[in-house]
Amino acid sequence: MRDLTIGSYRNFWPQLAVALMSLYLLTDMLSGFSIIYLGVDIKASFVYKVPLLMLILGLVAQQNMLKFNVLLIFILLIFIGPLYQFYGHARLDFFINDFSTAIKILTPVCVFVLYREWYKSSPEFALASTHKILKYGFIILSINFIIGALGFGKSTYDFGKGETAGSTGMIMAGNELGGAFVVAFTYMLHMCWNHKSKIWYLLLSLFTVFCGVSVSTKTTILASILIVFLVPIVNERHKLYSITLLKVKIFVPIITLIIIAVILAVEMLQSLGLYDRMVFLYKKAGIFGIILSGRDVMVSQNLDLVFHHSTLFEQLFGQGEALSLKRTEGSAASEVDGVDVFNLYGLFTFLAVFSFYFYTFTKAHSQTVKNINFLSPFVLLASFTLLALSQLSGHIWNSGTAGILLGVMLGALNIKEKGY
């Protein structure tokens, strides 16, 4: 068994990979800074992450050639459709977008496989690097949220005439930022609950909600509240589905507050004369239309193009951004991850990606209720939250901002020891 912590030339590459994965969020901030304040996209994140993915694949090949070959087949599979469309339409801009999105989809899977091998060959190095990457992710994101709260960076919503709301700091994509936020902050809340006093957990919870509210998207606000209350619940592990005093203490006040909030919201909307307009919106869009912010319409339109105006080859292998050529207006993306993966890269890629996330979620659940992995409750809660967000607001499965943190988190499911 090789010890990856030895500082030899041969083991320089694993150490480099960990260092690059620990700091990668800085490149997202650098890209955002260049766009916001310099007016040019220097593509720092893309330039950083593509060689990093190549390094990760090289390390997988060094550890296990069979796993590397499986990943290679997956990579070839995901590019069949876009390559075919590039041959047919010669749209380089489409292919660049397809390539970029494919890299984002592949990254968590490749990182997971690498950590699966590392936990076999050098578990101490794998565990230490897992904590390092997740902690650095939390620190960098915290700095980014504070920068945003101070008034710097990109506003989440721009209503014109100088009126804005929320801030994503130096990271441009709010929904992608939300995915990274869920992973890093759920991890830190999990560590705090298990190793610090309840006062520290309360303080970190307040900071978590502050960060979620500072972004001001529905997903970050709801996710911040959700993880704060559910981290203690999932840490009951084998008592997860039992009625306990902790659950009563948490859920009774929450349910009471929700009921009061709904009543007050209805009265406030009626007093402001907005109640009838909200009812009209509900009747027009439906509950799914409100929750999905109109994405259900894009989903319906794009799926209609795939099912009724695409060939069997395109349905199986995808057609990438070229799908937009079949629309009179709008883009190929629906911002619902499952639908986008299917539309852009085909049925085979969708089944592979869905199977990966379903497998890791069920494994996290099994480890949690059996209490056989210290980090599994954190992985279970973050996975559940991200699975929901991926289909409600998108930009999780194809997130360049969350991808590496997500892969490292899921890789922790390969820890063999029961204790910390």
Number of C-alpha atoms within 10 A of each C-alpha: 6 11 13 20 14 12 11 9 7 9 14 13 17 19 16 13 16 18 15 15 25 22 14 24 26 18 20 22 23 18 21 27 22 16 18 17 11 10 10 12 14 15 15 17 20 17 11 14 20 15 11 19 21 12 16 23 22 16 19 24 16 12 18 14 13 11 17 20 14 11 19 13 11 17 16 12 17 28 22 19 24 27 19 17 20 20 12 10 13 12 13 11 11 20 21 14 14 24 17 15 18 22 21 25 23 21 26 28 22 24 24 23 22 26 29 22 20 25 19 16 16 16 20 16 18 27 18 10 21 20 18 16 23 25 17 18 27 23 15 19 25 18 13 23 24 18 16 23 19 11 12 17 23 24 22 21 16 13 10 7 6 6 9 13 13 20 30 32 29 28 26 22 18 23 26 22 24 28 29 26 27 27 26 27 28 28 26 22 23 27 17 19 19 15 11 12 10 12 11 14 21 15 10 18 22 15 15 26 19 18 25 25 20 22 27 20 20 14 22 25 19 15 23 24 17 16 26 21 15 18 23 20 19 23 22 18 22 15 15 16 12 10 9 12 8 11 17 11 10 14 13 11 11 13 11 10 12 12 12 11 12 11 11 12 13 14 13 13 14 14 10 9 11 13 16 11 12 14 11 12 14 14 11 11 16 14 12 13 16 14 14 18 13 14 20 19 14 18 18 12 15 25 18 12 16 21 13 9 14 16 12 12 14 25 20 18 24 34 30 33 23 22 22 17 12 15 13 7 8 13 15 23 21 24 23 22 24 20 22 25 28 24 30 29 27 28 19 18 23 23 13 14 20 16 12 14 19 15 12 18 22 14 17 28 22 18 22 26 19 14 19 19 23 23 24 30 29 29 30 25 27 28 24 18 19 26 20 14 22 22 18 20 22 26 27 29 31 24 27 29 28 27 25 28 29 28 20 27 28 28 27 24 24 22 23 13 10 12 10 8
